[in-house]
């Protein structure tokens, strides 16, 4: 199950998730106008599948929702309301494939309902299957909402697809334990590891071969062909720099070289270099930007030591990381710490 999908910060996305958020808030007397404040979107747009929301608009909507929602666990509440049938063409493709293994392969390639906020990967380690959420850039207090929504959606949709209960072995999240962590325990019913290196939902790989209740090979083939067409239609909106950054984020401790990235993008290294030059950047600049953003995120949102942060982003020596970080930001790494547990004057 190798990641294939390209999701980019400048992509547009359907209004499905926003519509669910609006429904949740409406139950508490909160209007669509308040939810959409500052986005230029009209409430009527939420009911049309042809309407697309831009990245910055979605960030504003989530900020508004967090400020307006009177209860904790907004992402959990949205995720529990997700249903495959509401996903349109993608939902039909997901419902008709043979098993959960195929579902994850489709998700890796075609999942378009949240591309601006996260990149979705799935892979196998031994007897465990792992679904990973990676955000293109640090999103601060929105991260728990995004992770909750995705993982809650998985736990809602998978039983629907296979017609039997789905158990999670472990949940790993990169942020601190929230004040409402009891809601995680109630919803996921598994051990939860906070301040983890990555956002992972771990489950038994035996689930991968579970047949789907609505499997139909003919319908599956047709719907995937249509999904492929839709993916190509959105390709013109992709920003090359952000696509490359999402490739880099898969293995932040072992970044691929430019030749490997060019091969994955199906172009020659010379073409990639030329296209990046046209955008007034370079491959190394993008690597440095990813390292910088990851480092800032680790420093602000985790309790990892400075040496551990350096290792997480591919530095074998802390001194080299410290020099690079100062070059990127003008500050020592300790400048971004939320506490005084680490002293770094270098």
Residue frames as qw, qx, qy, qz and C-alpha x, y, z in Angstrom:
[[0.000, 0.889, 0.458, 0.000, 0.00, 0.00, 0.00],
 [0.481, -0.105, 0.038, 0.869, 2.30, 2.74, -1.18],
 [0.118, 0.737, 0.283, -0.603, 1.16, 6.38, -1.16],
 [0.446, 0.298, 0.567, 0.625, 0.30, 7.57, -4.62],
 [0.058, 0.888, 0.450, 0.073, -2.08, 10.49, -4.16],
 [0.365, 0.191, -0.064, 0.909, -0.91, 14.05, -4.63],
 [0.206, -0.858, -0.471, 0.014, -2.48, 16.57, -2.31],
 [0.446, 0.242, -0.040, 0.861, -1.37, 20.16, -2.34],
 [0.134, -0.430, -0.448, 0.772, -1.89, 23.28, -0.35],
 [0.211, 0.278, -0.171, -0.921, -3.35, 25.17, -3.30],
 [0.118, -0.228, -0.903, -0.345, -5.81, 22.44, -4.24],
 [0.510, -0.190, 0.054, -0.837, -9.53, 22.98, -3.92],
 [0.053, -0.045, -0.985, 0.159, -11.77, 20.46, -2.20],
 [0.348, -0.488, -0.644, -0.476, -15.46, 19.57, -2.06],
 [0.289, -0.493, 0.230, -0.788, -17.67, 20.99, 0.68],
 [0.726, -0.256, -0.621, -0.149, -18.60, 17.61, 2.21],
 [0.535, -0.197, -0.585, 0.577, -16.69, 17.95, 5.49],
 [0.018, -0.088, 0.151, -0.984, -17.66, 21.61, 5.84],
 [0.553, -0.305, -0.401, -0.663, -21.31, 20.64, 5.41],
 [0.699, -0.324, -0.625, 0.130, -21.03, 18.14, 8.26],
 [0.332, -0.082, -0.405, 0.848, -19.37, 20.76, 10.46],
 [0.254, -0.205, -0.115, -0.938, -22.21, 23.14, 9.63],
 [0.665, -0.354, -0.547, -0.364, -24.78, 20.50, 10.61],
 [0.600, -0.244, -0.595, 0.476, -23.02, 19.89, 13.93],
 [0.145, -0.030, -0.245, 0.958, -22.94, 23.60, 14.75],
 [0.380, -0.297, -0.358, -0.800, -26.52, 24.13, 13.64],
 [0.628, -0.401, -0.667, -0.018, -27.65, 21.70, 16.34],
 [0.447, -0.408, -0.415, 0.679, -26.28, 24.22, 18.82],
 [0.095, 0.902, 0.366, -0.209, -28.02, 27.17, 17.21],
 [0.292, -0.582, 0.342, 0.678, -24.97, 28.38, 15.29],
 [0.631, 0.699, 0.155, -0.298, -25.69, 29.66, 11.78],
 [0.813, 0.299, 0.247, 0.435, -23.81, 28.94, 8.56],
 [0.228, 0.908, -0.014, 0.352, -23.09, 32.65, 8.26],
 [0.464, -0.814, 0.341, -0.070, -21.08, 32.60, 11.48],
 [0.871, -0.143, 0.400, 0.247, -19.21, 29.46, 10.42],
 [0.678, 0.474, 0.306, 0.472, -18.31, 30.97, 7.04],
 [0.086, -0.987, -0.024, 0.132, -17.37, 34.41, 8.33],
 [0.230, -0.776, 0.472, 0.349, -14.24, 35.70, 6.61],
 [0.580, -0.057, 0.752, 0.306, -14.29, 33.14, 3.76],
 [0.277, 0.322, -0.354, -0.833, -16.38, 34.91, 1.03],
 [0.135, -0.147, -0.948, -0.246, -18.44, 31.69, 0.79],
 [0.536, -0.205, -0.042, -0.818, -22.23, 31.82, 0.87],
 [0.547, -0.133, 0.722, -0.403, -24.24, 29.32, 2.97],
 [0.836, 0.386, 0.082, -0.380, -25.94, 28.00, -0.16],
 [0.429, 0.626, -0.645, -0.088, -22.54, 26.82, -1.42],
 [0.298, -0.351, 0.844, -0.274, -22.40, 24.13, 1.28],
 [0.723, 0.214, 0.556, -0.351, -25.27, 22.22, -0.31],
 [0.717, 0.649, -0.142, -0.211, -23.74, 21.98, -3.77],
 [0.879, -0.209, 0.313, 0.294, -21.22, 19.23, -4.52],
 [0.640, 0.595, 0.140, 0.466, -19.88, 21.32, -7.41],
 [0.128, -0.951, 0.152, -0.235, -18.64, 23.97, -4.96],
 [0.813, 0.076, -0.337, 0.469, -14.99, 23.79, -3.94],
 [0.425, -0.904, 0.005, 0.040, -13.31, 25.32, -0.90],
 [0.509, 0.670, -0.396, 0.368, -9.79, 26.69, -1.00],
 [0.662, -0.035, -0.571, 0.484, -7.11, 25.88, 1.56],
 [0.108, 0.138, -0.354, 0.919, -7.12, 29.22, 3.37],
 [0.555, -0.308, -0.186, -0.750, -10.92, 29.20, 3.42],
 [0.810, -0.242, -0.530, -0.060, -10.95, 25.82, 5.11],
 [0.469, 0.020, -0.528, 0.708, -8.43, 26.95, 7.72],
 [0.192, -0.215, 0.153, -0.945, -10.67, 29.92, 8.52],
 [0.715, -0.277, -0.374, -0.521, -13.75, 27.68, 8.70],
 [0.749, -0.172, -0.590, 0.248, -12.03, 25.34, 11.16],
 [0.232, 0.092, -0.410, 0.877, -10.85, 28.27, 13.27],
 [0.434, -0.263, -0.066, -0.859, -14.39, 29.62, 13.31],
 [0.781, -0.242, -0.510, -0.267, -15.80, 26.21, 14.20],
 [0.592, -0.077, -0.607, 0.524, -13.40, 25.76, 17.12],
 [0.015, 0.113, -0.286, 0.951, -14.32, 29.19, 18.45],
 [0.536, -0.174, -0.165, -0.809, -18.06, 28.59, 18.04],
 [0.717, -0.154, -0.663, -0.153, -18.53, 24.93, 19.04],
 [0.453, -0.676, 0.251, -0.524, -19.48, 24.80, 22.74],
 [0.931, -0.295, 0.203, -0.075, -18.16, 21.26, 23.37],
 [0.227, -0.616, 0.701, 0.277, -14.77, 19.51, 23.09],
 [0.501, -0.012, 0.848, 0.173, -13.96, 16.91, 20.44],
 [0.509, 0.595, -0.020, -0.622, -15.26, 18.62, 17.30],
 [0.290, 0.453, -0.759, -0.366, -13.22, 16.34, 15.02],
 [0.137, 0.032, 0.978, -0.156, -14.62, 13.22, 16.68],
 [0.439, 0.486, 0.523, -0.546, -18.17, 14.45, 16.24],
 [0.474, 0.611, -0.304, -0.556, -17.64, 15.24, 12.56],
 [0.154, 0.361, -0.898, -0.196, -15.89, 11.92, 11.90],
 [0.288, 0.148, 0.902, -0.286, -18.65, 9.84, 13.49],
 [0.517, 0.585, 0.329, -0.531, -21.11, 11.39, 11.01],
 [0.208, 0.517, -0.633, -0.537, -19.13, 10.53, 7.89],
 [0.786, 0.177, 0.571, -0.160, -20.64, 7.90, 5.62],
 [0.406, -0.115, 0.684, 0.595, -19.30, 6.44, 2.39],
 [0.321, 0.633, 0.681, 0.181, -22.56, 7.11, 0.57],
 [0.025, 0.953, 0.166, -0.251, -22.02, 10.85, 0.94],
 [0.434, -0.529, 0.430, 0.589, -18.64, 10.76, -0.82],
 [0.537, 0.671, -0.156, -0.488, -20.08, 10.77, -4.31],
 [0.778, 0.487, -0.387, -0.090, -17.97, 9.06, -6.97],
 [0.161, 0.510, -0.774, 0.340, -15.17, 8.26, -4.53],
 [0.570, -0.177, 0.594, -0.539, -17.65, 6.64, -2.18],
 [0.901, 0.283, 0.010, -0.328, -18.98, 4.41, -4.94],
 [0.582, 0.547, -0.590, 0.116, -15.43, 3.37, -5.83],
 [0.120, -0.428, 0.756, -0.480, -14.66, 2.59, -2.18],
 [0.723, -0.050, 0.425, -0.542, -17.83, 0.56, -1.64],
 [0.892, 0.350, -0.034, -0.284, -17.44, -1.68, -4.67],
 [0.335, 0.597, -0.726, 0.060, -13.82, -2.88, -4.45],
 [0.742, -0.041, -0.667, -0.044, -13.01, -6.35, -3.13],
 [0.711, -0.429, -0.445, 0.337, -11.56, -5.71, 0.33],
 [0.306, -0.926, -0.060, 0.214, -10.13, -3.15, 2.75],
 [0.604, -0.266, 0.367, 0.655, -6.70, -3.47, 1.15],
 [0.320, 0.464, 0.524, 0.638, -8.18, -2.10, -2.06],
 [0.168, -0.920, -0.351, -0.048, -10.01, 0.59, -0.10],
 [0.474, -0.735, 0.118, 0.470, -6.72, 1.91, 1.29],
 [0.509, 0.024, 0.498, 0.702, -5.11, 1.80, -2.14],
 [0.127, 0.726, 0.500, 0.454, -7.96, 3.90, -3.50],
 [0.343, -0.904, -0.200, 0.156, -7.72, 6.22, -0.53],
 [0.571, -0.423, 0.249, 0.658, -4.02, 6.76, -1.13],
 [0.356, 0.156, 0.532, 0.752, -4.64, 7.75, -4.71],
 [0.034, -0.537, -0.552, -0.637, -8.02, 9.41, -4.93],
 [0.307, -0.672, -0.573, 0.354, -8.91, 10.81, -1.53],
 [0.232, 0.412, 0.181, 0.862, -9.85, 14.39, -2.38],
 [0.358, -0.792, -0.431, -0.244, -12.18, 15.39, 0.45],
 [0.498, -0.849, -0.010, 0.176, -9.33, 16.71, 2.58],
 [0.809, 0.301, -0.008, 0.505, -6.25, 17.28, 0.41],
 [0.151, 0.811, -0.128, 0.551, -5.52, 20.79, 1.53],
 [0.528, -0.733, 0.269, -0.334, -5.13, 19.88, 5.19],
 [0.602, -0.459, 0.654, 0.006, -3.38, 16.54, 5.13],
 [0.512, 0.408, -0.694, -0.301, -1.77, 13.90, 3.03],
 [0.861, -0.205, 0.297, -0.359, -3.04, 10.37, 3.67],
 [0.354, 0.474, -0.802, -0.077, -0.69, 7.37, 3.61],
 [0.887, -0.267, 0.230, -0.297, -1.13, 3.71, 4.50],
 [0.461, 0.519, -0.719, 0.032, 1.46, 0.97, 4.84],
 [0.930, -0.280, -0.210, -0.109, 2.20, -2.34, 6.56],
 [0.065, 0.636, -0.692, 0.334, 4.72, -3.10, 9.30],
 [0.049, -0.115, 0.959, -0.254, 4.74, -6.76, 10.28],
 [0.046, -0.449, -0.892, -0.016, 1.27, -7.72, 11.46],
 [0.013, 0.665, 0.381, -0.642, 0.20, -4.10, 11.75],
 [0.324, 0.596, 0.445, 0.584, -1.39, -1.85, 9.17],
 [0.270, -0.493, -0.237, 0.793, -0.88, 1.87, 9.66],
 [0.237, 0.809, 0.394, 0.365, -2.79, 4.86, 8.38],
 [0.466, -0.308, -0.128, 0.820, -0.72, 8.03, 8.66],
 [0.150, 0.932, 0.320, 0.086, -1.80, 11.67, 8.46],
 [0.533, -0.155, 0.053, 0.830, 0.78, 14.27, 7.42],
 [0.147, 0.916, 0.290, -0.233, -0.01, 17.98, 7.23],
 [0.631, 0.607, 0.065, 0.479, 1.75, 20.08, 4.56],
 [0.206, 0.502, -0.316, 0.778, 2.67, 22.71, 7.15],
 [0.169, -0.199, -0.745, 0.614, 2.16, 23.29, 10.89],
 [0.258, -0.534, -0.469, -0.655, -1.49, 24.16, 11.59],
 [0.114, -0.332, 0.473, -0.809, -1.27, 24.73, 15.34],
 [0.404, 0.015, 0.679, -0.613, -4.41, 24.12, 17.36],
 [0.740, 0.289, -0.154, -0.587, -6.23, 22.81, 14.29],
 [0.289, 0.367, -0.879, -0.089, -4.10, 19.65, 14.21],
 [0.245, 0.038, 0.895, -0.371, -6.14, 17.67, 16.77],
 [0.607, 0.425, 0.263, -0.618, -9.36, 18.49, 14.91],
 [0.555, 0.529, -0.506, -0.395, -7.93, 17.30, 11.60],
 [0.163, 0.275, -0.944, 0.082, -6.45, 14.10, 13.05],
 [0.391, 0.142, 0.731, -0.542, -9.59, 13.34, 15.06],
 [0.649, 0.449, 0.033, -0.613, -11.82, 13.78, 12.02],
 [0.514, 0.453, -0.674, -0.277, -9.78, 11.48, 9.80],
 [0.116, 0.170, -0.954, 0.219, -9.31, 8.69, 12.34],
 [0.446, 0.216, 0.606, -0.622, -12.90, 8.90, 13.55],
 [0.650, 0.440, -0.221, -0.579, -14.02, 8.65, 9.93],
 [0.367, 0.329, -0.865, -0.092, -11.96, 5.47, 9.48],
 [0.072, 0.019, 0.907, -0.415, -13.55, 3.93, 12.57],
 [0.533, 0.359, 0.344, -0.685, -17.02, 4.88, 11.32],
 [0.613, 0.507, -0.335, -0.505, -16.64, 3.86, 7.70],
 [0.183, 0.358, -0.913, -0.076, -14.67, 0.60, 7.96],
 [0.325, 0.136, 0.868, -0.349, -17.39, -1.29, 9.89],
 [0.574, 0.538, 0.162, -0.596, -19.90, 0.02, 7.36],
 [0.447, 0.565, -0.582, -0.379, -17.80, -1.41, 4.53],
 [0.248, 0.246, -0.937, 0.017, -17.07, -4.87, 5.96],
 [0.689, -0.342, -0.378, -0.515, -20.31, -5.37, 7.88],
 [0.799, -0.368, -0.418, 0.226, -18.64, -6.18, 11.19],
 [0.396, -0.903, 0.026, 0.162, -16.87, -4.38, 14.05],
 [0.633, 0.574, -0.226, 0.468, -13.48, -2.79, 13.42],
 [0.668, -0.704, -0.081, 0.227, -10.99, -2.63, 16.29],
 [0.316, 0.843, -0.316, 0.301, -8.05, -0.25, 16.51],
 [0.830, -0.127, -0.375, 0.392, -4.87, -1.55, 18.18],
 [0.455, -0.481, -0.170, 0.730, -3.31, 1.81, 18.97],
 [0.248, 0.920, 0.217, 0.215, -3.67, 5.49, 18.20],
 [0.599, -0.263, -0.021, 0.756, -0.57, 7.69, 18.01],
 [0.176, 0.927, 0.258, 0.209, -0.79, 11.48, 17.82],
 [0.584, 0.310, -0.177, 0.730, 1.93, 14.11, 17.74],
 [0.155, -0.642, 0.063, -0.748, 0.24, 16.56, 20.10],
 [0.067, -0.210, 0.731, -0.646, -0.20, 16.74, 23.87],
 [0.115, -0.407, -0.902, 0.091, -2.98, 14.89, 25.67],
 [0.187, -0.460, -0.216, -0.841, -6.07, 17.13, 25.35],
 [0.295, -0.167, 0.552, -0.762, -8.24, 17.97, 28.33],
 [0.798, 0.112, 0.108, -0.582, -10.97, 15.84, 26.75],
 [0.185, 0.405, -0.882, -0.155, -8.80, 12.74, 26.30],
 [0.445, 0.081, 0.814, -0.364, -11.55, 10.64, 27.87],
 [0.680, 0.528, 0.090, -0.500, -13.48, 11.13, 24.62],
 [0.385, 0.543, -0.716, -0.209, -10.61, 9.43, 22.77],
 [0.152, -0.169, 0.944, -0.237, -10.82, 6.49, 25.15],
 [0.568, 0.324, 0.560, -0.509, -14.57, 6.22, 24.70],
 [0.638, 0.612, -0.125, -0.450, -14.53, 6.54, 20.93],
 [0.486, 0.564, -0.657, -0.119, -11.44, 4.56, 19.85],
 [0.901, -0.338, 0.168, -0.213, -11.36, 2.08, 22.77],
 [0.883, 0.231, -0.167, 0.373, -7.63, 1.46, 22.41],
 [0.575, -0.509, -0.044, 0.639, -4.36, 2.71, 23.89],
 [0.327, 0.915, 0.110, 0.207, -3.55, 6.28, 22.82],
 [0.691, -0.220, -0.010, 0.688, 0.04, 7.49, 22.65],
 [0.094, 0.985, 0.137, -0.041, 0.40, 11.26, 22.86],
 [0.101, -0.869, 0.427, 0.228, 3.46, 13.28, 21.75],
 [0.857, 0.062, 0.465, 0.212, 4.27, 10.46, 19.33],
 [0.332, -0.314, 0.475, 0.752, 6.61, 10.92, 16.34],
 [0.156, -0.045, -0.614, -0.772, 3.73, 10.70, 13.85],
 [0.607, 0.080, 0.277, -0.740, -0.06, 10.59, 13.61],
 [0.260, 0.148, -0.919, -0.255, -0.87, 6.90, 13.17],
 [0.802, -0.103, 0.218, -0.546, -3.93, 4.70, 13.43],
 [0.097, 0.369, -0.922, -0.061, -2.71, 1.12, 13.88],
 [0.833, -0.003, 0.219, -0.509, -4.83, -1.96, 13.27],
 [0.660, -0.164, 0.726, 0.106, -4.38, -5.68, 12.64],
 [0.155, 0.393, -0.619, -0.662, -3.41, -6.41, 9.03],
 [0.202, 0.220, 0.954, 0.037, -5.86, -9.31, 9.02],
 [0.325, 0.659, 0.412, -0.539, -8.55, -6.71, 8.35],
 [0.095, 0.512, -0.464, -0.717, -7.02, -5.95, 4.97],
 [0.117, 0.034, -0.903, -0.411, -8.41, -9.11, 3.43],
 [0.293, 0.407, 0.710, -0.494, -11.92, -8.65, 4.81],
 [0.164, 0.366, 0.681, 0.613, -14.34, -8.67, 1.85],
 [0.194, 0.078, 0.130, -0.969, -16.65, -5.70, 1.42],
 [0.415, 0.361, 0.754, -0.358, -20.39, -6.28, 1.68],
 [0.527, 0.743, 0.199, -0.361, -21.05, -4.38, -1.58],
 [0.315, -0.440, 0.645, 0.539, -18.08, -5.60, -3.63],
 [0.711, 0.606, 0.338, -0.120, -18.71, -5.51, -7.38],
 [0.597, -0.246, 0.405, 0.648, -15.68, -5.85, -9.68],
 [0.354, 0.550, 0.507, 0.561, -17.36, -4.33, -12.73],
 [0.148, -0.946, -0.245, -0.151, -18.65, -1.30, -10.86],
 [0.597, -0.668, 0.130, 0.425, -15.32, -0.95, -9.09],
 [0.579, 0.057, 0.424, 0.694, -13.41, -0.80, -12.37],
 [0.170, 0.730, 0.433, 0.501, -15.76, 1.77, -13.87],
 [0.333, -0.929, -0.164, 0.001, -15.77, 4.00, -10.81],
 [0.632, -0.504, 0.217, 0.548, -11.97, 3.93, -10.57],
 [0.473, 0.332, 0.439, 0.688, -11.70, 4.96, -14.20],
 [0.048, -0.867, -0.330, -0.372, -13.97, 7.91, -13.46],
 [0.552, -0.791, -0.009, 0.263, -11.94, 8.76, -10.36],
 [0.649, -0.123, 0.313, 0.683, -8.80, 8.74, -12.49],
 [0.255, 0.627, 0.400, 0.618, -10.41, 11.19, -14.89],
 [0.313, -0.918, -0.209, -0.124, -11.38, 13.42, -11.98],
 [0.676, -0.546, 0.116, 0.480, -7.84, 13.27, -10.63],
 [0.531, 0.171, 0.370, 0.743, -6.44, 14.34, -13.98],
 [0.037, 0.806, 0.384, 0.450, -8.96, 17.17, -14.20],
 [0.451, -0.889, -0.057, 0.057, -7.66, 18.52, -10.90],
 [0.813, -0.082, 0.057, 0.574, -4.01, 18.10, -11.88],
 [0.346, 0.631, 0.111, 0.686, -3.78, 21.59, -13.32],
 [0.383, -0.860, -0.037, -0.335, -4.44, 23.00, -9.87],
 [0.876, -0.345, -0.107, 0.320, -1.46, 21.21, -8.33],
 [0.008, -0.946, 0.319, -0.062, 1.42, 23.36, -7.14],
 [0.798, 0.339, -0.456, 0.202, 4.72, 21.63, -7.88],
 [0.113, 0.520, -0.597, 0.601, 6.50, 22.91, -4.80],
 [0.607, -0.303, 0.425, -0.600, 3.86, 21.67, -2.40],
 [0.956, 0.135, -0.178, -0.191, 3.64, 18.34, -4.19],
 [0.600, 0.424, -0.565, 0.375, 7.37, 17.87, -3.66],
 [0.194, -0.466, 0.549, -0.666, 7.07, 18.87, -0.01],
 [0.842, -0.167, 0.187, -0.478, 4.44, 16.21, 0.59],
 [0.887, 0.269, -0.367, 0.086, 6.72, 13.60, -0.99],
 [0.303, 0.491, -0.588, 0.567, 9.49, 14.70, 1.35],
 [0.492, -0.429, 0.362, -0.666, 7.21, 14.51, 4.39],
 [0.927, -0.060, -0.293, -0.225, 6.77, 10.76, 3.99],
 [0.877, -0.160, -0.218, 0.398, 10.26, 10.04, 5.32],
 [0.019, -0.979, 0.072, -0.190, 11.46, 13.25, 6.98],
 [0.601, -0.664, 0.411, 0.170, 14.49, 11.53, 8.49],
 [0.547, -0.118, 0.667, 0.492, 15.65, 10.17, 5.11],
 [0.427, 0.708, 0.048, -0.560, 14.81, 12.66, 2.37],
 [0.804, 0.330, 0.409, 0.278, 15.03, 11.28, -1.19],
 [0.317, -0.330, 0.303, 0.836, 17.41, 12.98, -3.60],
 [0.378, 0.508, -0.054, -0.772, 16.16, 15.13, -6.46],
 [0.259, 0.225, -0.819, -0.461, 16.58, 12.32, -8.98],
 [0.019, -0.241, -0.958, 0.156, 14.25, 10.05, -7.00],
 [0.242, 0.554, 0.441, -0.663, 11.62, 12.78, -6.68],
 [0.313, 0.460, -0.405, -0.725, 11.85, 13.60, -10.38],
 [0.166, 0.039, -0.951, -0.257, 11.34, 9.93, -11.19],
 [0.088, 0.412, 0.828, -0.371, 8.25, 9.79, -8.99],
 [0.281, 0.643, 0.184, -0.688, 6.88, 12.89, -10.71],
 [0.715, 0.408, 0.526, 0.212, 7.58, 11.22, -14.07],
 [0.343, 0.934, -0.081, 0.053, 9.97, 13.87, -15.34],
 [0.763, 0.272, -0.271, 0.521, 13.71, 14.14, -15.80],
 [0.515, -0.554, -0.254, 0.602, 15.87, 15.80, -13.13],
 [0.271, 0.030, 0.240, 0.932, 16.72, 18.48, -15.68],
 [0.203, -0.555, -0.525, -0.613, 13.04, 19.24, -16.25],
 [0.530, -0.693, -0.466, 0.148, 12.35, 19.34, -12.53],
 [0.485, -0.346, -0.077, 0.800, 15.28, 21.68, -11.96],
 [0.108, 0.230, 0.369, 0.894, 14.08, 23.95, -14.75],
 [0.339, -0.644, -0.555, -0.403, 10.50, 24.06, -13.46],
 [0.556, -0.643, -0.359, 0.386, 11.64, 24.84, -9.93],
 [0.391, -0.140, 0.094, 0.905, 13.92, 27.56, -11.26],
 [0.063, -0.460, -0.479, -0.745, 10.92, 29.06, -13.06],
 [0.503, -0.738, -0.414, -0.173, 9.22, 29.26, -9.67],
 [0.071, 0.777, -0.361, 0.511, 12.34, 30.95, -8.26],
 [0.711, -0.534, 0.397, -0.229, 13.26, 28.09, -5.97],
 [0.391, 0.461, -0.795, -0.052, 15.33, 24.90, -5.90],
 [0.797, -0.206, -0.559, -0.096, 15.07, 21.36, -4.62],
 [0.502, -0.018, -0.579, 0.642, 17.43, 22.06, -1.72],
 [0.181, -0.226, 0.169, -0.942, 15.41, 25.12, -0.76],
 [0.727, -0.270, -0.312, -0.548, 12.28, 22.98, -0.55],
 [0.746, -0.114, -0.604, 0.256, 14.11, 20.39, 1.57],
 [0.256, 0.094, -0.449, 0.851, 15.26, 23.14, 3.92],
 [0.417, -0.267, -0.024, -0.868, 11.73, 24.58, 4.17],
 [0.810, -0.255, -0.460, -0.259, 10.31, 21.17, 5.05],
 [0.631, -0.047, -0.570, 0.524, 13.02, 20.60, 7.64],
 [0.014, 0.210, -0.272, 0.939, 12.42, 24.05, 9.12],
 [0.593, -0.294, -0.156, -0.733, 8.65, 23.58, 9.38],
 [0.823, -0.197, -0.533, -0.009, 9.00, 20.10, 10.86],
 [0.481, 0.055, -0.526, 0.699, 11.56, 21.30, 13.39],
 [0.205, -0.254, 0.172, -0.929, 9.38, 24.22, 14.48],
 [0.744, -0.274, -0.322, -0.518, 6.42, 21.88, 14.83],
 [0.772, -0.125, -0.568, 0.257, 8.40, 19.41, 16.94],
 [0.299, 0.137, -0.430, 0.841, 9.81, 22.19, 19.11],
 [0.343, -0.242, 0.073, -0.905, 6.46, 23.82, 19.74],
 [0.775, -0.152, -0.169, -0.589, 4.18, 20.81, 19.97],
 [0.909, -0.088, -0.401, 0.067, 6.26, 17.98, 21.50],
 [0.541, -0.795, 0.273, -0.015, 8.63, 17.37, 24.39],
 [0.907, 0.253, -0.035, 0.333, 11.36, 15.86, 22.22],
 [0.514, -0.625, 0.146, 0.569, 14.88, 16.92, 23.14],
 [0.273, 0.819, -0.259, -0.433, 16.73, 19.16, 20.70],
 [0.143, -0.402, 0.858, 0.285, 18.94, 16.24, 19.71],
 [0.433, 0.302, 0.848, -0.057, 15.87, 14.11, 19.01],
 [0.424, 0.795, 0.198, -0.386, 14.36, 16.87, 16.89],
 [0.088, 0.699, -0.575, -0.416, 17.58, 17.06, 14.89],
 [0.266, -0.124, 0.943, 0.156, 17.52, 13.30, 14.33],
 [0.484, 0.515, 0.652, -0.273, 13.86, 13.37, 13.29],
 [0.469, 0.836, 0.052, -0.279, 14.63, 15.69, 10.38],
 [0.878, 0.435, -0.023, 0.198, 17.71, 13.86, 9.15],
 [0.125, 0.831, -0.450, 0.302, 20.64, 15.45, 11.01],
 [0.861, -0.077, -0.450, 0.225, 23.18, 13.04, 12.48],
 [0.472, -0.061, -0.378, 0.794, 24.93, 15.79, 14.48],
 [0.133, -0.824, -0.501, 0.231, 23.09, 18.28, 16.65],
 [0.284, -0.550, 0.115, 0.777, 25.65, 21.02, 15.98],
 [0.132, 0.079, 0.635, 0.757, 24.89, 20.94, 12.26],
 [0.102, -0.669, -0.716, -0.173, 21.16, 21.13, 12.98],
 [0.264, -0.756, -0.301, 0.518, 21.64, 24.12, 15.28],
 [0.212, -0.351, 0.333, 0.849, 23.62, 26.02, 12.64],
 [0.026, 0.288, 0.744, 0.602, 21.11, 25.18, 9.92],
 [0.161, -0.725, -0.665, 0.075, 18.16, 26.14, 12.12],
 [0.215, -0.681, -0.103, 0.693, 19.69, 29.51, 12.90],
 [0.139, -0.133, 0.545, 0.816, 20.29, 30.04, 9.18],
 [0.053, -0.459, -0.799, -0.385, 16.65, 29.18, 8.39],
 [0.290, -0.779, -0.552, -0.064, 14.98, 31.20, 11.13],
 [0.123, 0.697, -0.206, 0.676, 17.50, 33.63, 12.60],
 [0.592, -0.591, 0.285, -0.468, 16.97, 32.00, 16.01],
 [0.001, -0.300, 0.938, -0.171, 18.32, 29.15, 18.10],
 [0.420, -0.249, -0.827, -0.278, 16.02, 26.10, 18.35],
 [0.244, -0.355, -0.726, 0.536, 15.20, 26.91, 21.99],
 [0.147, 0.069, -0.012, -0.987, 13.49, 30.12, 20.83],
 [0.550, -0.108, -0.491, -0.667, 10.51, 28.01, 19.71],
 [0.358, -0.170, -0.882, 0.254, 10.16, 25.98, 22.88],
 [0.418, -0.656, -0.315, -0.544, 7.04, 26.55, 24.95],
 [0.746, -0.657, -0.101, 0.044, 8.89, 25.82, 28.17],
 [0.002, -0.875, 0.469, -0.120, 12.26, 26.39, 29.78],
 [0.933, -0.251, 0.259, 0.003, 13.28, 22.74, 29.94],
 [0.825, 0.211, 0.189, 0.489, 16.00, 23.13, 27.31],
 [0.141, -0.888, 0.128, 0.418, 18.71, 25.76, 27.25],
 [0.740, 0.279, 0.368, 0.490, 20.42, 26.44, 23.94],
 [0.072, -0.874, 0.026, 0.480, 22.47, 29.55, 23.43],
 [0.561, -0.149, 0.560, 0.590, 24.25, 28.38, 20.29]]
